[in-house]
Amino acid sequence: MSQQQQDASNAVPDTQLGLTEDEIQLLRHGQQAVAAAGGSTSSRAASRASSQGLLMVDTSSLTALGRHFDRVMQSIQQRLDYLMQQSEIVTLSVYDRAGNLIDNADAEIARYHEIMAQIDELELDFDRISHIREIVHGFRQRAEELERELERAGGGSSSRRERHGHGPGHSSHRSHGHSSSSGKRRT
């Protein structure tokens, strides 16, 4: 069996994962980013699979992809936090200490609306990536279970070790906490 045939047997079509077209594009972009950063044989296999519309379902590829999406979500969360701080600053600067409208209130209000639009876009990206990350995490868990079953069925090789303790951040859902108040911001 050639390496490409073996890679294809460890992959599923990304169009069958229940993702939207935007999420599929984010998944493929994530696989390409992981492949570009990795340089290993599995990274090249993931890159090749991505270009063919496949998701590699081996544990190392899924772990690397999960970590990539964790970093992306952390970056989005930081950007959301910054924009929320900016929206508070804008809101406070619309009125001066005496409670009177300042001269450039229209510009500040326009800036506020621009910040809110950016927050909405980032929240949408956060939700899409969170959905992809959940699917990748589920596949990784199944792949790890299959590897353990194969090890048990094959007598268990002492050269391979099971991975435990992935940390609380991998299975918990980070809440970006901005969606519930989005309706109130646009008054």
Backbone torsions as a table, in degrees:
resi	resn	phi	psi	omega
1	MET	NA	128.8	180.0
2	SER	-73.6	164.1	179.7
3	GLN	-60.9	-39.6	-179.8
4	GLN	-65.7	-39.3	178.7
5	GLN	-66.6	-40.2	178.3
6	GLN	-64.8	-42.1	177.8
7	ASP	-60.8	-42.8	-179.2
8	ALA	-64.2	-32.2	179.1
9	SER	-72.4	-18.6	178.2
10	ASN	-102.2	29.1	-175.9
11	ALA	-139.1	155.4	174.6
12	VAL	-127.9	148.8	177.6
13	PRO	-61.7	130.0	-178.2
14	ASP	-69.3	-16.5	177.8
15	THR	-77.5	-8.9	-179.2
16	GLN	-105.1	19.0	-177.7
17	LEU	-97.8	-0.6	-179.0
18	GLY	80.1	24.3	-179.4
19	LEU	-97.7	153.1	172.3
20	THR	-74.6	169.2	178.6
21	GLU	-60.7	-40.4	177.2
22	ASP	-62.5	-41.3	179.7
23	GLU	-67.6	-37.8	176.9
24	ILE	-61.6	-42.5	178.2
25	GLN	-63.5	-40.4	177.1
26	LEU	-64.3	-40.1	177.7
27	LEU	-62.1	-47.9	179.8
28	ARG	-62.9	-41.6	177.7
29	HIS	-61.8	-41.4	178.4
30	GLY	-62.7	-42.6	177.8
31	GLN	-62.6	-41.0	178.6
32	GLN	-64.6	-40.6	179.6
33	ALA	-64.3	-42.3	178.3
34	VAL	-64.1	-42.0	-179.7
35	ALA	-64.6	-40.9	-179.4
36	ALA	-66.6	-34.6	-179.0
37	ALA	-80.2	-26.4	-172.5
38	GLY	-82.1	-59.9	-178.6
39	GLY	79.2	-1.6	-179.2
40	SER	-87.2	174.3	178.1
41	THR	-60.7	-42.0	179.7
42	SER	-67.6	-31.7	177.1
43	SER	-67.0	-42.9	177.8
44	ARG	-65.0	-37.9	177.6
45	ALA	-64.0	-41.0	178.7
46	ALA	-64.9	-39.8	178.2
47	SER	-63.2	-45.4	179.3
48	ARG	-63.0	-43.5	179.3
49	ALA	-62.4	-43.0	-179.9
50	SER	-60.2	-42.8	-179.3
51	SER	-67.4	-19.9	177.4
52	GLN	-97.4	6.8	179.2
53	GLY	76.0	31.4	-178.8
54	LEU	-119.5	155.1	173.4
55	LEU	-113.3	122.6	175.5
56	MET	-68.7	133.2	-176.7
57	VAL	-113.4	22.7	172.6
58	ASP	-83.5	154.7	-173.0
59	THR	-61.5	-38.6	-177.6
60	SER	-67.4	-41.3	178.3
61	SER	-65.8	-43.4	-179.1
62	LEU	-68.0	-36.4	177.5
63	THR	-64.7	-46.5	179.3
64	ALA	-62.1	-41.6	179.9
65	LEU	-66.6	-40.6	177.4
66	GLY	-61.5	-42.3	178.1
67	ARG	-64.5	-39.3	178.3
68	HIS	-59.5	-47.8	-178.7
69	PHE	-68.3	-30.6	173.4
70	ASP	-60.4	-44.6	-180.0
71	ARG	-65.2	-41.3	179.6
72	VAL	-63.2	-43.6	-179.8
73	MET	-66.0	-36.5	177.1
74	GLN	-64.2	-40.7	178.3
75	SER	-63.9	-43.1	178.0
76	ILE	-63.2	-42.7	-179.9
77	GLN	-60.8	-42.2	178.3
78	GLN	-63.3	-41.7	178.8
79	ARG	-65.1	-40.7	176.8
80	LEU	-61.5	-44.3	179.1
81	ASP	-59.9	-43.7	179.1
82	TYR	-61.7	-46.1	-179.0
83	LEU	-65.8	-35.5	177.3
84	MET	-65.2	-39.3	176.3
85	GLN	-63.0	-42.5	179.7
86	GLN	-63.9	-38.6	179.5
87	SER	-64.6	-36.8	176.7
88	GLU	-65.8	-41.7	178.7
89	ILE	-61.7	-45.0	-179.9
90	VAL	-62.3	-44.9	-179.2
91	THR	-58.7	-44.5	-179.6
92	LEU	-69.5	-31.5	-177.2
93	SER	-80.2	-9.3	178.0
94	VAL	-66.6	-33.0	178.5
95	TYR	-113.3	138.3	177.0
96	ASP	-85.2	-177.0	-174.6
97	ARG	-61.8	-29.2	-178.3
98	ALA	-85.6	-2.9	179.0
99	GLY	87.6	6.8	178.7
100	ASN	-89.9	151.2	176.2
101	LEU	-66.8	137.0	177.3
102	ILE	-83.1	163.9	-174.8
103	ASP	-59.0	-37.0	-175.5
104	ASN	-101.8	35.4	-178.7
105	ALA	-59.5	-39.7	179.6
106	ASP	-60.8	-41.2	179.3
107	ALA	-66.0	-40.0	179.8
108	GLU	-67.6	-38.7	178.0
109	ILE	-65.7	-41.4	176.7
110	ALA	-62.1	-40.8	178.4
111	ARG	-63.9	-40.4	178.4
112	TYR	-59.8	-46.1	179.4
113	HIS	-64.2	-37.0	177.3
114	GLU	-64.6	-42.1	177.7
115	ILE	-63.3	-42.5	179.3
116	MET	-62.9	-38.4	177.7
117	ALA	-64.6	-40.6	178.0
118	GLN	-65.3	-39.9	177.7
119	ILE	-61.8	-44.6	179.1
120	ASP	-59.5	-43.0	178.7
121	GLU	-62.9	-44.5	-179.6
122	LEU	-66.1	-38.8	177.4
123	GLU	-63.1	-38.9	177.0
124	LEU	-63.5	-45.9	177.3
125	ASP	-61.4	-42.1	179.4
126	PHE	-59.3	-46.5	-179.7
127	ASP	-64.1	-41.5	178.6
128	ARG	-62.3	-47.1	-177.8
129	ILE	-67.7	-36.2	176.6
130	SER	-60.7	-42.1	178.7
131	HIS	-63.1	-45.5	178.5
132	ILE	-62.1	-44.9	-178.4
133	ARG	-60.0	-39.6	177.8
134	GLU	-62.3	-42.2	179.6
135	ILE	-65.8	-45.1	178.8
136	VAL	-60.8	-43.5	179.8
137	HIS	-61.0	-43.3	178.6
138	GLY	-61.6	-43.5	177.8
139	PHE	-64.4	-40.1	-180.0
140	ARG	-62.9	-42.4	178.9
141	GLN	-61.6	-43.4	178.9
142	ARG	-64.7	-40.6	179.5
143	ALA	-64.2	-40.9	177.9
144	GLU	-64.5	-39.7	177.4
145	GLU	-63.3	-43.3	178.3
146	LEU	-63.0	-41.2	177.8
147	GLU	-61.7	-41.9	178.4
148	ARG	-64.4	-41.7	178.7
149	GLU	-63.7	-41.3	178.2
150	LEU	-64.3	-39.1	177.9
151	GLU	-64.7	-42.1	178.9
152	ARG	-66.1	-41.5	-179.1
153	ALA	-68.1	-32.7	-178.5
154	GLY	-90.7	10.0	179.1
155	GLY	90.9	-6.1	177.3
156	GLY	73.0	108.4	178.1
157	SER	-85.0	135.0	-179.1
158	SER	-77.0	-10.1	-179.1
159	SER	-82.2	-16.2	178.7
160	ARG	-107.4	140.3	-179.8
161	ARG	-118.4	142.4	175.4
162	GLU	-76.7	148.1	178.5
163	ARG	-96.4	131.8	178.5
164	HIS	-130.1	164.0	172.3
165	GLY	65.3	62.0	-179.6
166	HIS	-75.2	-4.3	177.9
167	GLY	91.5	151.9	-176.6
168	PRO	-68.6	-23.4	-176.4
169	GLY	-72.3	-17.9	-175.5
170	HIS	-82.3	-29.6	-177.6
171	SER	-103.9	-13.6	-179.7
172	SER	-87.3	154.7	179.6
173	HIS	-97.4	123.6	175.6
174	ARG	-78.6	131.9	176.5
175	SER	-99.2	126.0	179.0
176	HIS	-85.9	-9.1	166.2
177	GLY	61.9	21.2	-177.7
178	HIS	-113.2	-18.1	-173.9
179	SER	-66.2	-38.9	-173.0
180	SER	-67.4	-23.9	-177.2
181	SER	-105.9	7.6	-175.1
182	SER	-64.4	-31.0	179.8
183	GLY	-69.2	-29.8	-177.9
184	LYS	-76.9	-24.7	-175.2
185	ARG	-71.4	-21.8	-172.0
186	ARG	-99.8	36.2	-179.5
187	THR	-93.6	NA	NA
